[in-house]
Amino acid sequence: MSGMNNDVKAVEEFGSNYRRLKAEIGKVIIGQEKVVDDVLIAIFSRGHCLLVGVPGLAKTLLVNTVGRALGLSFNRIQFTPDLMPSDIIGSEVLDQERHFRFVKGPLFANIILADEINRTPPKTQAALLEAMQEKAVTAAGQTYKLPDPFFVLATQNPIEQEGTYPLPEAQLDRFMFNIWVDYPSFQEELAVVKSTTGGVEAAVQPVMGQEEILAYQALVRRIPVPDNVMEYAVKLATRTRPGRDGAPAVVQDHISWGAGPRASQYLVIGAKCHAMVRGRFSPDIEDVQAVAEPILRHRLVRNYKAEAEGVTVERIIREIL
């Protein structure tokens, strides 16, 4: 029972640390509350994120700031059409003693910003996605472990699609969240312009360290989930699959492929972390609903009818909920 009491205490402590973390990030990132929450929930759930938004919405700045506030190492990789897998993983070089030695690439950091992941060919995308799944890379037959925690935040620009290599559905499924970054409100943009056009730069102090983050990631896994919440999450994922019992008419008419079992897993883990952020020791159905949209958004494949009628994935998810 003492383990349980310790966990309850740890959840309370997590809540206060989380608020400090948000305040620290808020020194640099103005507004975008939901985006910051989703990115942090993904980190503490050991998931990866795909950030979709037009250029200039501070996606890179957000990732950099989160890395600094969490006291983690951060690398940004700009994905281009000529980028090779060895450019991100690292490669074998011949040293002065004529021995081969492995020089680590930029992938060896806690937080990786994969900027414009859809601009690089599938071979390089696959190397990154393998690292995300296995938390290790293989070069010249040797396996090298990546640092722990390891978290990939990939960005995509939704407007220019010429010369891009869209991620296949199987690879999109590796991302826990697909986060849509929207324009700031007028007041937020005013505050951004005021704070960035003066001479003062906000300094972000680390609020947590590597050990604490790993401990909180383990704590998320230990959070108990009531049966009805577990069933609700699985039912929600199965309702997105056309041709199945219980799939609503909007799914039967507008979806060609629904979400797989990974969506059910992420809905439960995301709900646990969402409850922890709110200072609660067990998730309820509202927690599942709170994380449903970014988890399901990139896992539903619309059919021709949906595209012709302009039915968005978000609308379909809201109807399922």
C-alpha positions in Angstrom: 0.0 0.0 0.0 2.9 2.3 0.7 3.9 2.2 -3.0 0.4 3.4 -3.8 0.6 6.3 -1.3 4.0 7.3 -2.7 2.5 7.3 -6.2 -0.4 9.6 -5.1 2.2 11.9 -3.5 4.3 11.8 -6.7 1.2 12.8 -8.8 0.6 15.8 -6.6 4.3 16.8 -6.9 4.1 16.3 -10.7 1.2 18.7 -10.8 3.1 21.5 -9.2 6.3 20.8 -11.3 4.1 20.8 -14.4 2.7 24.3 -13.5 6.3 25.6 -13.0 7.3 24.1 -16.3 4.4 25.8 -18.1 5.3 29.1 -16.5 8.9 28.8 -17.7 7.9 27.9 -21.2 5.4 30.8 -21.1 8.3 33.3 -20.7 9.1 32.6 -24.4 6.0 31.0 -26.0 3.0 33.3 -25.8 -0.5 31.6 -26.1 -0.6 28.2 -27.8 -1.7 26.6 -24.5 -3.2 23.5 -26.0 -0.2 22.9 -28.3 2.2 23.2 -25.3 0.0 20.9 -23.2 -0.1 18.3 -26.0 3.7 18.3 -26.6 4.3 17.9 -22.8 1.7 15.1 -22.5 3.4 13.3 -25.4 6.9 13.6 -23.7 5.6 12.3 -20.4 3.8 9.5 -22.2 6.9 8.5 -24.2 5.3 9.4 -27.5 6.4 11.4 -30.5 4.6 14.4 -32.1 3.9 15.6 -35.6 3.4 19.4 -35.6 1.5 20.7 -38.6 1.3 24.5 -39.3 2.3 27.2 -41.7 5.8 28.7 -41.4 6.5 31.3 -38.8 4.3 30.0 -36.0 7.3 29.4 -33.6 7.3 25.6 -33.9 11.1 25.4 -33.8 11.2 27.9 -30.9 8.6 25.9 -29.0 10.6 22.7 -29.2 13.9 24.4 -28.3 12.2 26.1 -25.3 10.6 22.8 -24.1 14.1 21.2 -24.4 15.7 23.9 -22.3 12.9 23.9 -19.6 13.3 20.1 -19.3 17.1 20.3 -19.1 17.5 18.0 -22.1 19.8 18.0 -25.1 18.2 19.3 -28.3 19.1 19.0 -32.0 17.4 20.4 -35.0 17.7 18.5 -38.3 16.5 20.4 -41.4 15.1 17.8 -43.8 16.0 18.4 -47.4 15.7 16.3 -50.6 19.4 15.4 -50.6 19.6 14.3 -46.9 20.9 10.7 -46.6 20.3 8.3 -43.6 24.0 8.6 -42.6 23.6 12.4 -42.3 21.2 11.9 -39.4 22.4 8.6 -37.9 26.1 9.1 -38.2 28.8 7.1 -40.1 31.9 5.1 -39.8 35.2 7.1 -40.4 38.7 5.9 -40.7 40.9 7.4 -37.9 44.6 8.1 -37.9 45.4 4.5 -36.6 43.4 3.2 -39.7 40.6 1.9 -37.5 37.0 2.5 -38.3 35.1 4.4 -35.6 31.5 5.5 -35.5 30.9 9.2 -35.4 27.4 9.9 -34.0 25.0 12.0 -36.0 22.6 14.7 -34.8 20.0 12.0 -33.9 21.9 11.4 -30.6 20.1 13.9 -28.4 17.1 13.7 -26.1 14.8 15.9 -28.2 15.0 15.9 -32.0 13.3 18.5 -34.1 12.8 17.0 -37.5 12.0 20.1 -39.5 9.8 19.6 -42.6 10.0 15.8 -42.5 8.0 15.5 -45.7 10.8 17.2 -47.7 13.2 14.3 -47.5 13.1 11.0 -49.5 11.5 7.8 -47.9 14.9 6.2 -47.3 15.9 9.0 -44.8 12.3 9.2 -43.3 12.5 5.4 -42.7 15.9 5.8 -40.9 14.3 8.3 -38.5 11.2 6.3 -38.0 13.2 3.2 -37.2 15.1 5.1 -34.5 11.7 6.4 -33.1 10.4 2.8 -32.8 13.5 1.0 -31.6 15.2 3.8 -29.6 18.4 2.6 -31.3 20.2 2.9 -34.6 22.2 0.4 -36.6 25.3 1.3 -38.5 27.8 -1.2 -40.2 26.1 -4.1 -38.3 26.5 -2.4 -34.9 23.6 -1.2 -32.8 23.9 2.0 -30.8 21.4 3.0 -28.1 19.9 6.5 -28.3 19.8 8.6 -25.1 16.8 8.2 -22.8 14.4 10.0 -22.8 14.3 10.2 -26.6 11.5 12.2 -28.3 11.0 13.2 -31.9 9.0 16.3 -32.9 8.5 16.4 -36.6 7.1 19.4 -38.4 5.2 19.6 -41.7 4.2 22.6 -43.7 0.6 22.0 -45.0 0.7 24.5 -47.8 3.4 23.8 -50.4 3.2 20.2 -51.4 5.3 20.3 -54.6 8.5 18.2 -54.3 7.4 16.6 -51.0 7.3 13.0 -49.9 4.2 12.5 -47.8 4.6 10.1 -44.9 2.8 6.7 -45.5 0.0 5.8 -43.1 2.1 3.1 -41.4 4.8 5.7 -40.6 2.3 8.3 -39.5 1.0 5.7 -37.0 4.3 6.0 -35.1 3.4 9.5 -34.0 1.3 9.6 -30.8 -0.1 13.1 -31.6 -0.7 15.1 -34.7 -0.9 18.7 -33.4 -2.3 21.4 -35.5 -0.6 24.7 -34.8 -2.9 27.6 -35.7 -2.4 31.4 -36.0 -2.3 33.3 -32.7 -5.2 35.5 -31.7 -4.8 39.3 -32.2 -3.9 39.9 -28.5 -1.4 37.0 -28.5 0.3 38.3 -31.7 0.5 41.8 -30.2 2.2 40.3 -27.1 4.6 38.3 -29.4 5.6 41.4 -31.4 6.1 43.4 -28.2 8.3 40.8 -26.6 10.4 40.0 -29.7 11.1 43.4 -31.1 12.7 44.9 -27.9 16.2 44.3 -26.7 15.4 42.0 -23.8 15.5 38.2 -24.3 13.8 35.9 -21.8 16.1 33.3 -20.2 14.5 29.8 -19.7 15.7 27.9 -16.6 15.5 24.1 -16.4 12.7 23.0 -14.1 13.3 19.2 -14.3 16.2 16.9 -15.1 16.6 13.7 -17.0 16.0 11.4 -13.9 12.8 13.2 -13.0 11.4 12.9 -16.5 12.1 9.2 -16.6 10.5 8.8 -13.2 7.4 10.6 -14.3 7.2 8.6 -17.5 7.3 5.4 -15.4 4.6 6.9 -13.0 2.3 7.5 -16.0 2.4 3.8 -16.8 1.5 2.9 -13.2 -1.6 5.1 -13.0 -4.7 2.7 -12.6 -7.4 3.0 -15.3 -11.0 2.1 -14.5 -12.5 -0.7 -16.7 -15.2 1.7 -18.1 -12.6 4.2 -19.2 -10.5 1.4 -20.8 -13.6 0.1 -22.7 -14.5 3.6 -23.8 -11.1 4.2 -25.3 -11.1 0.9 -27.2 -14.7 1.4 -28.3 -13.8 4.9 -29.6 -10.9 3.5 -31.7 -13.1 0.6 -33.1 -15.9 3.1 -34.0 -13.5 4.7 -36.5 -13.4 1.5 -38.6 -15.9 1.3 -41.4 -17.7 -2.0 -41.9 -17.5 -2.8 -38.2 -20.5 -3.1 -35.8 -21.1 0.2 -34.0 -19.4 2.4 -36.6 -21.6 5.5 -37.0 -23.0 6.5 -40.5 -20.4 9.4 -40.8 -17.6 6.7 -40.6 -19.3 4.3 -43.0 -19.8 7.1 -45.6 -16.6 9.1 -45.3 -13.7 6.8 -44.0 -11.8 4.2 -46.0 -9.5 3.1 -43.2 -9.9 3.7 -39.5 -7.5 3.8 -36.5 -5.5 0.7 -35.5 -4.9 -0.8 -32.0 -2.0 1.6 -31.4 -4.7 4.4 -31.2 -6.4 2.5 -28.4 -3.1 2.2 -26.5 -2.3 5.9 -27.0 -5.8 7.0 -25.9 -5.4 5.2 -22.6 -1.8 6.4 -22.0 -2.7 10.0 -23.1 -5.7 10.0 -20.8 -3.6 8.8 -17.8 -1.1 11.6 -18.4 -3.9 14.2 -19.0 -5.4 13.2 -15.6 -2.0 13.5 -13.9 -1.5 17.0 -15.4 -4.8 17.9 -13.8 -3.6 16.5 -10.4 -5.9 13.4 -10.5 -4.7 9.9 -9.8 -7.0 8.1 -12.2 -8.4 9.1 -15.7 -12.1 9.4 -16.6 -13.9 9.5 -19.9 -13.3 13.3 -20.3 -9.5 12.7 -20.2 -9.9 10.2 -23.2 -12.0 12.8 -25.1 -9.4 15.5 -24.4 -6.6 13.6 -26.2 -8.8 12.0 -28.8 -8.5 14.5 -31.6 -4.7 14.8 -31.9 -4.4 11.0 -31.5 -7.0 10.1 -34.2 -6.5 13.0 -36.6 -3.7 11.3 -38.6 -5.0 7.7 -38.3 -8.3 8.2 -40.2 -8.1 8.0 -44.0 -10.9 9.9 -45.7 -12.4 8.5 -48.9 -13.1 10.3 -52.1 -16.7 11.2 -51.1 -15.4 13.0 -47.9 -12.8 15.0 -49.8 -15.4 15.9 -52.5 -17.9 17.0 -49.9 -15.3 18.9 -47.8 -15.9 16.7 -44.7 -12.9 17.2 -42.4 -11.3 14.6 -40.2 -11.9 16.8 -37.2 -15.6 17.0 -37.9 -15.8 13.2 -38.2 -13.9 12.8 -34.9 -16.3 15.2 -33.2 -19.3 13.2 -34.5 -17.8 10.0 -33.2 -17.2 11.5 -29.8 
